[in-house]
Amino acid sequence: MRLRLFCTVSFLFIVLFSFAQRTIKGKIVNAGTGETLAGTSVFINSTSIGTSADRNGNFELNNIPSGRYDLVFSQIGYETQTINFTSEQLPMTVKIEMKVKVKELQNVTVEKFIEESWEKWGRNFLESFIGTVPNSNDCKIRNTKSIKFRFFPNSNRLIAFSDEPLMIENKALGYTIKYQLEDFEINFKEKTVQYAGYPFFEEIEKNGKARQRRWAAAREKAFNGSIMHFFQCVYTNSTEANGYEIRTMRRIPNVEKERVKIAYRAGMITKDSAGKKYLVTVSHPDSSAYYQRILRQNDYTEVYGPILKNIDSLIIAKEGEFKSLYFEDFLYITYKNELEDQAYITFSNENRKPVYQRSYIWLLTGTPVSFSANGSYFPPQELFTMSYWGWNEKIANLLPVDYKPEK
């Protein structure tokens, strides 16, 4: 599921014309009073690079790798602030003005809701956020009491929010994750899950070579076949060499099924040449059986294109360290170096043997996605996933973008 919510940033941005260091320095203050804010978390989104502001509100980050990132500023009781930057802009100095958070959760649409509890919705949250992948058994949220729920009965939606970062301990991969949750929604009607946030990774202290080897193997397994791995291969045009098979796919709506949905009743309402409505009854003995057969058909017919041997055909632009990917309809991606996990087949309520990992991606609004060599892509909320990635790309399998497999 992808990121959807980003906060407005109020800051002073000064670029220093020196390319010797990849450094960010700055000062953090209260936007209303101008007082310095000590202890504010400062980190690069989805990495293990971070620090805290000192007692004077100052911070410094060094040795920032190449790429495009979000610099995140998080403090309990204040709105999360972000700066989007590229390594080409470094070094730089910033001044961040943190705004006090409004306690009442704002909604674009006024809709009645019910305050709900962790006891009722906690399991749904964990399965949608942490996941049902094997690693989820060793991935725990330590401060679940901070998570609040609101259920909207009219639209059949559930949202979750927290006034403090979620503290996640992933003993399967050897990370503690400080996750600033900005948005979470389950739409039961549309059967979709979307969440937005900013994770910061810290390694759990490695005690013993056996544990180190176990974590290294688990991280490599989570990395291979992931979206991050896929975009790294797309960047170097090495998808085929790394086991990816890519096809275009488009969905053709079942027009007859849509017509039958409307028509199938005791009869159907239509109009004569004069525009007068009248009821047409189903008189043919096979009509009802025909309608039932059509209603059992799929909503779409999926049409697949040939295997793409050259992924560069989908690259529409290259600017500096970044490339832009664009495609219409869907991409159907098969990862042939690993089979599906049995847990995915169980989750899908299917009775079959594992096959290659198969996923779909599409662009929500048709906006091209820019990506860098480390496998991160922007805007992240534009890319939607389905099938294997829709199940597998959860917090329990999440790796920092500065992760590199051990040789």
N, C-alpha and C positions, 0 to 999 in steps of 0.2 A: 504494500500500500504506500501511497506516496505522500510527500509534504504539501500542505495546502495553505498554511497560514503564516504570514510573515509580518512582523511588527515594523512600524515606521521608526526610523532612526533620526535622532537629533544630535548632530555632531559637527565638530570642526575638523576638516580634513586637510592636512598639509603634506604634500609629497616632497621628499628631500631628494635632490638630484644626485644620488650616489648609488652605484650598483655594486658596491663592495660587500654590503651586508644585506641579508634578508631578515630584517628586524622590524618589529612594530613596538613603539613606545606610546604611552599615553597617560591620561589622567581622567578619573571618574568622579563626577560630582552630582549632587542632587539638583535636578533641573529647577526646582522651585526656590531653594535657599542658597544654592551655590556651594554648600558645604561638601567637603570631600567624603567619599563613601569607601570606607575600608572594608576589605573582605569580599568585595565583588568578584565573582568567578569570571575569568576571562579565558576563553578557549576557542580554538579553531574547530568548527563544527565537524563531527564525525572523525575526529583524529584523537591522538593521545598528546597533543600539544596544548598546554594550558597552564595557567597560574592564577593567583589571587592578588587583588590590589593591596598594597601595603597600607599602613595607618594614615598615610598622606594621600591615598587614592591613586598612587602611581603603580604602573605595571610595565613589564617588558617581556616580549617573546622573541626568541632568537632561533636561528637555523631553520627557518620555514622553508619546506621543500617547494619545488615548482608545482604550479597548479592554480586553480581558481577555487576560492573558499568563502565561507561565511565566518566572520569573526563575531563571536557571541559574548554578550555581557549579561550576566544573570545574578540577580539579588532578590531574596525573598522580600515581598512587599512592593516590588518595583516591576514595571513592564520590561520584558526581555528586549534588548536592543541588538541589532545586527548590522554589520558592515560587510558588503560583498566586495572582495578585492582579488587581484591576481598577483602572483609573485613578481610580475614585471613592474608593479607599482612600488615595490619595496626598495629601500626602507621608507617608513612613513611614521608620522606622529599624529595622534588623534586626541580629541577631547570629547568625552562622552557625557551627556547630560541624561541621567536616569529619571524617568517619570514615575511617580507613585502610582501603583496599580489600582484601578477602580475595582472594588471588591465584587460588585454585581457583574455576573457574566452577561455580556451584551449579545443580543441576537439580531440578525438582520431582519428577520421576519418575526412579528409578534405572534407567539403561539403558546397555548397553555401547555404546561409541563408538570411532571410529578417528580419531587425530590425522592431519589431512590438510594438504596444502601449497597454496601459491598457484599453483604450476605446474599442479596438477590442477583446482582449483576457481576460480581467479582470473577466468576468462572468465565463468563462471556468475554470480559475484558482480557483476562490472561490468555485465552485461546486465540483471540484476535490480535493481541499485541505481542506477547511473548511467543505465542505459537504453539503448535502441537507437534513440532519436529522433535526428534529424539533428544536434542540438546536442551529442550525446554524443561526436562525433568531436573536439571541441575542449574536452572536459571530462576532466581527468586527476586521479587521486589520486597525490600526491607521495610518500606514505609507505606504499605497499602492503605493505612487509615487516612492518609492525606488525599486519597482519590475520592471524588464525589461524582454522583451520577444524576442525570436528568433524563427522564423518558417523556417523549412527545407522542401521545397516543394518536393524535389526528394524522400525523405523517409516519407513525410507526418507526421512530428514530430514537436511538440512545446516544447521548453524548457523555463524555467523561472529562474531568479537569482536575488539576491539582494546584494548590497555592505554593507548593515547594517542589523542587526537582525530585524525580523518582530515583531512588537509590537502588540500583540493580546489581546483584552479584551473580556473575555467570561463571560458575565453577567448571563448566564444560569446556570453555575456551580460555579461561584464566584471566578474565577482565572484571573490573568493577566499572559500571557505567552510570554516570550522572546524567540523567535524561530530563531535559527541560521540555515537558509536554505542553504544546501550544494548542493542539486541536486533536480531538478523537471523536469519531462518529461511526456507529453501525446503523446502516439503513436496512431494516429487516424486509421492507417491501422490495427494494431493488437488489437485495442480497449482496451489498457491498460494504467494505470496511475501508475507512480512510483515517490516517492519523498523521500528525505533524509534530515535529520537535527537533531538538538539538542535542545529540549525544556527545558526551566527552568520556574518553576511555582512559583508564589507568590499569596497569598490569597488576594482577595479584602476585604477591611475593612468591617466587619460585623456590620451593624447598624440596630438593632431591631431583636427581637426574631423571628418574622414572616419570615424575609429574611433568617435567619439562618436555620430555619426549611425547607424553600423552597430549599435552596442550598443543605442541607443534603439529602433531598429526591431525588433531581435531580442527585446528585453524585451517590447515591446508585443505581438508575435506570440505569445510564450509566455504572456502574461497573458490575451489574448482567448480565451475558451472554456475557461479553466482552472477548477478547483474554486473557487479564490479569487475569480475574476471572477463565477462563478455565485452564490456566497453574497452577494457585494456587491449583485448585482442582486435576489436574493431579499429582502435587507434593505430595499431601497427599492421593492420590488414593481414592478420594471422588467424582469423577465425577458423578457417578450414584446417589449418595445421594443428590447432588446439582442440579439435573435436566438434566444432559447431557446424551444423547444417542449417542454412537459412533459406526460407521461402517467403514470398509474398502471399498474402491470403486476403480475399475479400468475401464479404457475406452478402448474398442475394436474398432479400426478404421473400418469404413465402406469401405471395399476394393472395393466393386462394385461401390460405388459412386465415388471413386477416378478414377477408370477405365473409368466410363462414362464421367467424367469431361474432360478427355483427348480425348475420342473418339467422344464426341458430337460436331459435326460440320456438314457441308454439307455431309461430309464423314470422314473417318479416314485414316491416313497414316500408313501403316504397311510394312513389308518386306517379300519377298519370301524366299525360301530355299537357294537361291544364294546370299541373302543379298540385292537384288535390291528393292528399295522402290516403292510402288504403292498405288493408292487410292482405298479404298473400299467404295462403296456407300451404303447408307441405302436403301435397297430394300423392306424389309418387311413393310407392311402398319402400323403395330403397333410399329415399332421401335422408331419413334420419340416420341410417347406418352409414351413408356416405359422409354426412357431417361429422359423425363420431370418428370415422377413419381419418378425415382431414385434420381434425383437432388433435389427433395423436402424433401428427407429423412435427418435425422441427420447425422453429420459427424462421430459420435461415438455411440456405444451402451454402456450404463453404467451398469456395473455388480456390485451389492452390496453384501458384505459379511454379516454374522450374527452379531448381536449386541455384542460388546465387553463388557463383564461383568467385566473384570479385565484389566484396562489400563496399569498395570505393564508389560503386555506382550509386550508393545512397548518401554519399558525402557531398553536400551542396556548397560548403564553404570551409575555408581554413584561414584563421586569423591568429597569428602569433603561435602560441602553444595550444590553441584550441581548434577543434573541428566541429562542424555542425552536421547532424544527422536528420534527414527528412524522408518520410515515406507516407504513402497513402494507405488507408484501410489498416491492415494488420501485418506484422511480421510473425511468422511461425518459426520458432527456434528450437532445434533439437540438439541436445548435448550428448554426444555419442561416446564419451569417455567414461560415463557412469550410468548405472541403471537407477530407476526410481527407488526411493526408500520405501520399504514395506509400509511404514507409517502413513505415507501419502495415499497408498491404495486403500488402507483401512479408513482414513479420513474421507476418501471419496466414495465410500460405501460400494466398492467394486470388488468383484471376485475374479481375480486374474493374476497372472504372473507379472513381475516388473518388466518394463521396457525402458528404452532410452528416455531421459528426462526431456519433456516437451512443454514449451511455454509459448504464450502469445504476448505481444506488446502492441500498444497503439498509442497515438498521440491524442490527448483528450480534446484539444481545440485546434489541432493541426499546426501548432507552433513547432518549428525545428528545435531540436535539443542539442545544446553545445556540450562537449565533453573533453576531458583532458587525459593525459597519459596515465594518470593514477586510477582511472575508471569512474571518477565522479562526473555527474551530469547535471545540467541546469537548463531550464527550471525543473526541479525534481517533481513538482506537482503535475507536470505535463505528461509524464510517462506512466501509463497504467499497465498492470500485469495481470495475467490470468493463467490458470492451470498450474504447472509445477512451481513457477516463481511466485505465483499468488499464494501458494501454501508455504514455500520454503523461505522466502525473503522476510523473515520475522526477526525480532530482537534477539532471540536465542541464538541465531546464526549470524548476527551482525558483527562485522569487523571494521576497525578503523581504516580510513582510506590511505593512511600511511603504512598499512600492513604490507609486508613483503614476505613471501614464502621462504623458508630456510632452504639453503642449498643442500 
